[in-house]
Amino acid sequence: MEKVTSVNGFIGSLPKIRKRRIWNVVIDGQVVQGVGATDNRKSTAEAYIAKKYPGQKFTLIFREWKI
């Protein structure tokens, strides 16, 4: 068994826990779908929805953090 010689080495060996923001997409007062972005940016999620629903007015409402 290999001896751990540094705390930073041990912490670096642990798997990364990534949290993602999930938004609800609201069009005409109804939740159409949930959307998340790999970089957790609202602007990335907005760009995706704008391509998927061209010409529609929509609102993104934060729903939850997901691991």
C-alpha positions in Angstrom: 0.0 0.0 0.0 1.3 3.4 -1.0 1.8 5.9 1.8 0.2 9.3 1.3 2.8 12.0 1.9 0.9 15.1 1.3 -2.7 16.3 1.9 -2.8 18.0 -1.6 -1.9 14.7 -3.2 -4.7 13.0 -1.4 -7.3 15.6 -2.2 -6.2 15.6 -5.9 -6.7 11.9 -6.1 -10.4 12.1 -5.0 -13.1 12.1 -7.8 -14.4 15.5 -8.7 -17.9 16.4 -7.6 -19.5 18.7 -10.1 -22.7 20.5 -9.4 -24.9 21.6 -12.2 -27.6 24.3 -12.2 -30.9 23.2 -13.6 -33.4 25.8 -14.9 -37.1 25.5 -15.8 -38.0 26.9 -19.3 -41.3 28.8 -19.1 -43.1 29.7 -22.3 -46.6 31.3 -22.1 -46.8 30.6 -18.4 -46.1 26.8 -18.7 -43.0 24.9 -17.9 -41.9 23.4 -21.1 -38.7 21.6 -20.0 -35.8 21.7 -17.7 -32.4 22.7 -19.0 -28.8 22.7 -17.7 -25.5 23.9 -19.1 -22.2 22.1 -18.7 -20.5 25.3 -17.8 -23.3 26.3 -15.4 -23.9 29.6 -17.2 -27.4 30.9 -17.7 -26.3 32.5 -21.0 -25.3 29.1 -22.4 -28.7 27.6 -21.4 -30.5 30.6 -23.0 -28.6 30.2 -26.2 -29.6 26.5 -26.4 -33.3 27.3 -25.8 -33.2 30.2 -28.3 -32.1 27.7 -31.0 -34.6 25.0 -29.9 -37.6 27.4 -29.8 -36.8 30.2 -32.4 -39.0 33.3 -32.1 -40.5 32.3 -28.8 -40.3 34.5 -25.7 -39.1 32.4 -22.8 -38.0 32.8 -19.2 -35.5 30.7 -17.3 -36.3 30.1 -13.6 -33.7 28.5 -11.4 -34.9 25.1 -10.2 -32.2 23.2 -8.4 -28.5 22.2 -8.0 -27.9 18.7 -9.3 -24.8 16.6 -8.6 
